[in-house]
Amino acid sequence: MQKQEGVVVFDIGKTHKKCFLFSLKFQVLYQDRITIQEIPDEDGFLSEDLISILKWMEEVLERLRQNFQLTALNFSAYGASLILIDSEGNPLLPLYNYLKPTDSKIENEFYNSYPELELSSASPRSGFLNSGFQLVWLKKRYPQKFNRVQHVLHLPQFFHYWFTKQLVSEACSIGCHTSLWDYTTNSYQKWISEQGFANLLPPIVRADITALGQKGAKNLPVGVGLHDSSAALIPYLKAEKEPFVLLSTGTWNVSLNAFSKNNLSQTELSQGCLTYRTIEGNSVKASRFFMGGAHDQLCKCIRSHFECATDFYKEIDYDPVLYDQTKAFSEHSWSLSATDFNLETSSLQKFDNPTTAYYAVMKSLIEIQVQSIQLVLDQQVIKLMYIDGGFQKNKLFVKRIGEHFPKLKVYRSDFSLGAALGAALCVQNSAFSRQNLHNIYGIKPIN
């Protein structure tokens, strides 16, 4: 019997690591998912267990090669994560967590030395979320370790390297909140050379090229990997001709407008706006909110207080009357830039049950989410908004977002694999129509 053909994509998120096999007609033939426990770095801060991730990827790939005819392999992965390669070609671990607290003295000295950096790089100062700063920090904090570094790769390109031994950089990873790219000159920032990092960065290649794999991926065309938010845009940009905003949801909810022609202003930058890039190197106006991370943290507080099930919120339906009657947590100064969310017992004692507490949490978070979306709309004629990713399953979330934007036609997608499909399309280079988008994604209007 002839084996089915398909493209493999490893979609490596901050929380879940997933693998998908797409048929040449974009159907999911296989999927796997794993959560891997984090391990402490040198300072005791929890970070990715990269070795366990690689072991899982290799095991899954071997299993797939036995049962399917694989045509290509690619990766989508979260940003703000650097892999340091030593002179023997091995990763210098740990992989630092982008939530790791930074040394404020090192950070202040760096940004004081380059006062125009945030605006020219379209990267608001955000600690380790600016992956370029991670190099500055490492050089100051652990100079002996830094001296062993021969090459620096972002996480998606490291996976390409692991399976091909080819060292490359790619525009999406470089340009997304890294402080590495200068949007005013369309080149690397000057500080990279001044700090002695230029020779560590491999050459930039197009996102749609492949290299022949080695070992477990032997003779398989392997893509260079994509930053997940940029990958999620690919199917929409291929399929949709009308200007739209994509709200890509997960640990971070990222609002993406690939049709904005305006450079970021200082005011927008100070509100957390930033610039992403398409695979062609075009600018994408973006804003981000730690919605998924905040949701997990606050649901944990509710579970602890009410001693309810881990996934209690999945059983909660949307009640517009209850939502309108609910007040947000005004006593908390949560903001667009926050990554630490908590509820004290005193804040939860006024609720009779987890449902009413959850409504207050969601009302607070949705108010911030709306601010984030509004930042990317500009004065353009945007007619459509698509919501994909994990939160499209949350009825309360999608209904309220739709009601907040009555002038837009807002759609949700049943298909939560946008980043993975984008990575597959990148190496498959297939046509993808609006009909494909609506059929495969299960697009549904919500307002």
C-alpha positions in Angstrom: 0.0 0.0 0.0 1.3 3.4 -1.0 2.0 5.7 2.0 0.2 9.0 2.2 2.3 12.1 1.5 2.5 15.0 3.9 4.5 17.9 5.2 5.7 17.7 8.8 5.6 20.8 11.0 6.8 21.0 14.6 5.0 23.9 16.3 7.0 24.7 19.4 5.0 27.0 21.7 5.9 28.3 25.1 3.5 26.0 26.8 2.8 23.1 24.4 5.0 21.4 21.9 3.0 20.1 18.9 3.6 18.2 15.7 1.3 18.1 12.7 1.4 16.3 9.4 -0.5 18.1 6.6 -1.6 16.4 3.4 -0.8 18.2 0.2 -4.4 19.4 0.3 -3.8 20.9 3.8 -5.7 18.3 5.8 -4.3 17.1 9.1 -3.2 13.5 8.8 -1.5 13.2 12.1 -0.9 15.3 15.3 0.9 14.9 18.5 1.2 17.2 21.6 3.4 17.2 24.6 4.1 19.4 27.6 7.7 19.3 28.8 8.7 20.3 32.3 11.0 23.3 32.5 14.4 23.1 34.2 16.3 25.8 36.1 19.0 27.9 34.5 22.3 29.0 36.2 20.3 31.5 38.3 17.5 29.1 39.3 15.0 30.6 36.9 12.9 27.9 35.0 13.7 27.6 31.3 13.1 25.2 28.4 14.5 21.7 28.6 15.8 21.9 25.0 17.3 18.4 25.1 14.0 16.8 25.9 12.3 18.8 23.2 14.8 17.6 20.6 14.5 14.0 21.8 10.7 14.1 21.4 11.0 15.7 17.9 13.4 13.0 16.8 11.2 10.2 18.1 8.1 11.6 16.4 9.9 12.2 13.1 11.2 8.6 13.1 7.6 7.3 13.7 6.2 9.4 10.9 8.8 8.4 8.4 7.9 4.7 9.0 4.2 5.4 8.3 4.0 8.2 5.8 5.8 9.5 2.7 7.2 12.8 4.0 7.8 15.6 1.4 9.2 18.3 3.7 9.8 19.4 7.3 9.5 22.8 8.8 9.1 24.6 12.2 7.2 27.4 13.8 8.3 28.5 17.2 7.9 31.3 19.6 10.3 34.3 19.5 12.6 36.0 22.0 14.7 32.9 22.5 18.3 32.5 21.4 20.4 29.3 21.1 24.1 29.8 21.5 26.3 27.5 19.5 29.9 26.7 20.6 33.0 25.9 18.4 32.1 22.2 18.3 28.6 23.0 16.9 26.7 22.1 20.1 24.2 24.3 21.9 25.4 26.1 25.0 22.6 25.6 27.4 20.4 26.7 29.1 18.0 28.4 26.7 17.1 31.5 28.7 13.4 32.1 29.4 12.1 35.4 27.9 10.3 36.1 31.2 13.6 35.9 33.2 14.1 39.1 35.3 16.9 41.2 34.0 19.8 43.1 35.7 18.4 46.6 35.6 21.9 48.2 35.7 23.0 46.3 32.6 19.7 47.1 30.8 19.8 50.8 31.8 23.4 51.2 30.6 22.6 49.5 27.3 19.5 51.6 26.5 21.1 54.8 27.7 23.9 54.2 25.3 21.5 53.9 22.4 18.6 56.3 23.1 17.0 55.9 19.6 17.1 52.1 19.7 13.6 51.4 20.7 12.1 53.6 18.0 14.4 52.6 15.2 14.1 48.9 16.0 10.3 49.1 16.7 11.0 47.1 19.8 9.8 48.5 23.1 12.2 47.9 25.9 11.1 44.6 27.4 13.9 42.9 29.1 14.6 39.4 27.7 11.7 39.7 25.3 14.2 41.7 23.3 16.4 38.8 22.3 19.3 41.1 21.2 19.6 42.4 24.7 20.1 38.8 25.9 23.5 38.9 24.2 24.4 42.1 26.0 23.4 40.6 29.3 25.3 37.4 28.7 28.5 39.3 27.8 28.3 41.2 31.0 26.9 38.6 33.3 28.7 35.4 32.1 31.7 36.6 30.0 33.4 33.2 30.1 30.4 31.5 28.7 29.9 34.3 26.1 33.5 33.8 24.9 32.6 30.2 23.9 29.8 31.4 21.6 30.5 31.0 17.9 27.0 31.4 16.4 23.7 32.7 17.6 20.4 31.4 16.3 16.8 32.1 17.1 14.8 29.1 18.2 13.1 28.3 14.8 16.4 28.5 12.9 18.1 26.3 15.6 15.7 23.5 14.8 16.7 23.9 11.1 20.3 23.7 12.1 19.7 20.7 14.3 18.3 18.7 11.4 20.6 20.0 8.6 23.7 21.5 10.3 23.2 24.6 8.2 23.5 27.9 10.0 21.1 30.6 8.7 19.1 33.6 10.0 15.6 34.5 8.8 13.9 37.9 8.6 10.8 37.2 10.7 12.8 36.1 13.7 15.3 39.0 13.4 12.7 41.7 13.0 10.2 40.8 15.8 10.8 42.7 19.0 14.5 41.8 19.1 16.2 45.2 19.0 18.4 43.8 16.3 16.8 45.2 13.1 16.9 48.9 12.1 13.6 49.7 10.3 14.9 53.1 9.3 17.8 51.7 7.2 16.4 48.2 6.6 19.5 46.6 8.0 21.0 45.3 11.2 21.4 47.9 14.0 24.9 49.5 14.3 25.2 48.5 17.9 25.6 44.9 16.9 29.0 45.6 15.3 29.9 48.1 18.1 29.3 45.4 20.7 31.2 42.7 18.7 28.2 40.5 17.8 28.1 40.9 14.0 30.2 37.8 13.3 27.9 35.6 15.5 24.9 36.1 13.3 24.6 33.7 10.3 23.6 35.0 6.9 19.9 35.9 6.3 18.1 33.6 3.8 14.6 33.6 2.4 12.0 31.8 4.5 10.9 29.5 1.6 14.2 27.8 1.0 15.0 24.4 2.2 18.2 22.3 2.9 18.5 18.6 2.8 18.2 17.1 6.2 20.7 14.8 8.0 20.3 12.0 10.5 16.6 11.5 11.3 15.7 13.9 8.5 18.1 12.5 6.0 17.3 13.5 2.4 14.2 15.4 3.6 13.9 19.0 2.5 14.0 21.0 5.7 12.7 24.6 6.0 14.5 27.3 7.9 11.7 27.8 10.5 9.4 30.7 11.2 8.5 32.9 14.1 5.1 31.6 15.0 3.1 34.9 14.8 4.6 35.6 11.3 3.8 32.1 10.2 0.2 32.5 11.3 -0.2 35.4 8.9 0.8 33.4 5.8 -2.5 31.6 5.1 -4.5 34.8 5.5 -2.2 36.9 3.3 -2.3 34.2 0.6 -6.1 33.9 0.8 -7.5 37.3 1.6 -7.5 40.4 -0.7 -9.3 42.8 1.7 -7.3 44.6 4.4 -7.7 42.7 7.7 -6.4 42.5 11.2 -5.4 39.1 12.5 -5.7 38.5 16.3 -3.4 35.5 16.8 -4.2 34.1 20.3 -2.3 31.9 22.7 0.2 32.6 25.6 0.5 36.0 23.9 -2.4 37.5 21.9 -0.8 39.4 19.0 -2.8 41.8 16.9 -1.3 42.0 13.4 -2.0 44.6 10.7 0.1 43.9 7.5 -1.6 46.7 5.6 -0.4 49.7 7.7 1.9 52.0 5.9 2.8 54.2 8.9 6.0 53.9 10.9 5.5 53.6 14.6 5.3 56.8 16.6 7.0 57.3 19.9 3.5 57.3 21.5 2.6 54.0 20.0 5.9 52.5 21.0 5.4 53.6 24.6 2.0 51.9 24.5 3.6 48.6 23.5 3.3 48.7 19.7 6.0 47.0 17.8 6.8 45.9 14.2 6.8 42.3 13.0 7.8 41.2 9.5 6.3 39.0 6.8 8.3 36.3 5.1 8.9 38.8 2.3 10.5 41.2 4.7 7.5 43.7 4.8 6.6 45.5 8.0 3.6 44.4 10.0 2.2 46.8 12.7 1.6 44.7 15.8 0.7 45.0 19.4 0.8 42.2 22.0 -0.8 41.3 25.3 0.0 38.5 27.6 -3.6 37.3 27.5 -3.0 33.6 27.7 -0.4 33.9 30.4 -2.6 36.2 32.4 -5.5 33.9 32.0 -3.6 30.9 33.3 -2.2 32.8 36.3 -5.6 34.3 37.3 -7.5 31.0 36.7 -4.9 29.4 39.1 -5.9 31.9 41.7 -9.6 31.1 41.2 -8.9 27.4 41.4 -7.0 27.8 44.6 -9.6 29.9 46.3 -12.7 27.9 45.2 -11.0 24.4 45.0 -12.5 23.8 41.6 -11.4 21.7 38.7 -8.3 22.7 36.7 -10.3 23.4 33.5 -13.4 24.8 35.3 -13.6 27.7 32.8 -14.2 25.4 29.9 -17.7 24.6 31.2 -18.6 28.3 31.5 -21.0 29.5 28.8 -21.4 33.1 27.7 -24.2 35.0 29.5 -24.4 38.6 28.2 -26.5 39.8 31.1 -24.0 38.4 33.7 -21.2 40.0 31.8 -22.8 43.4 31.7 -23.5 43.2 35.4 -19.9 42.2 36.3 -17.4 44.8 37.3 -13.7 44.5 36.3 -11.0 44.4 39.0 -10.5 48.1 39.3 -8.2 47.7 42.3 -5.5 46.1 40.1 -3.4 48.2 37.8 -2.9 45.5 35.1 -1.6 46.9 31.8 -0.7 46.0 28.3 2.9 45.5 29.2 2.3 43.3 32.3 3.3 39.7 32.5 2.7 39.1 36.2 -1.0 38.7 37.2 -2.3 37.8 40.6 -5.4 37.9 42.7 -5.4 38.2 46.5 -7.9 36.3 48.6 -9.5 39.6 49.6 -10.3 40.3 45.9 -12.0 36.9 45.5 -14.0 36.8 48.7 -16.7 39.0 47.2 -17.6 36.3 44.7 -20.0 33.5 45.5 -18.6 31.0 42.9 -15.8 30.5 40.4 -18.1 31.5 37.5 -18.7 35.1 38.7 -15.0 35.4 39.6 -14.1 34.2 36.1 -16.4 36.8 34.5 -14.6 39.6 36.4 -11.2 38.2 35.3 -12.3 38.0 31.6 -13.9 41.5 31.7 -10.6 42.9 33.0 -8.5 41.1 30.4 -10.8 41.9 27.5 -10.7 45.6 28.3 -6.9 45.4 27.9 -7.2 43.3 24.8 -9.5 45.8 23.1 -6.9 48.5 23.8 -4.3 46.3 22.2 -6.3 45.8 19.0 -7.2 49.5 18.7 -3.5 50.3 18.6 -3.0 48.6 15.2 -6.1 49.8 13.4 -4.7 53.2 12.4 -7.0 55.3 10.3 -7.2 52.8 7.6 -10.3 51.2 6.1 -10.0 47.8 7.8 -13.1 45.8 7.2 -12.3 42.4 8.6 -10.8 40.8 11.7 -9.9 37.2 12.1 -9.4 35.5 15.5 -7.5 32.3 15.6 -5.5 30.3 18.1 -6.6 29.0 21.5 -8.9 31.8 22.5 -11.2 31.3 19.5 -12.7 28.4 21.5 -13.6 30.8 24.3 -17.2 31.9 23.6 -17.1 34.7 26.2 -13.9 36.1 24.6 -14.9 36.0 21.0 -18.4 37.3 21.6 -17.2 40.4 23.5 -14.5 41.2 21.0 -17.1 41.1 18.3 -19.3 43.5 20.2 -16.5 45.9 20.8 -15.8 46.2 17.1 -19.3 46.6 15.5 -17.8 48.3 12.3 -15.7 45.3 11.5 -16.8 41.9 10.3 -15.3 39.6 12.9 -14.6 36.0 12.2 -13.4 33.2 14.4 -11.7 30.1 13.2 -12.2 26.5 14.4 -8.7 25.8 13.1 -6.1 26.6 15.8 -3.1 25.5 13.8 -2.5 28.6 11.8 1.2 29.0 12.6 1.8 25.3 11.7 -0.1 25.6 8.4 1.8 28.8 7.6 5.1 27.0 8.1 3.8 24.1 5.9 2.7 26.4 3.1 6.1 28.1 3.2 7.9 24.9 2.2 5.1 23.5 0.1 4.7 26.7 -1.9 1.1 25.8 -2.8 -1.7 28.1 -3.9 -4.1 28.9 -1.1 -7.5 30.5 -1.8 -10.1 32.3 0.3 -12.3 29.2 -0.2 -9.4 27.1 1.2 -9.2 29.4 4.2 -12.9 29.4 5.0 -13.3 25.6 4.5 -10.2 24.4 6.3 -10.3 27.0 9.1 -14.0 26.6 9.6 -14.4 30.4 9.5 -17.6 31.6 11.2 -18.9 35.2 11.8 -19.3 36.2 15.4 -21.0 39.5 15.0 
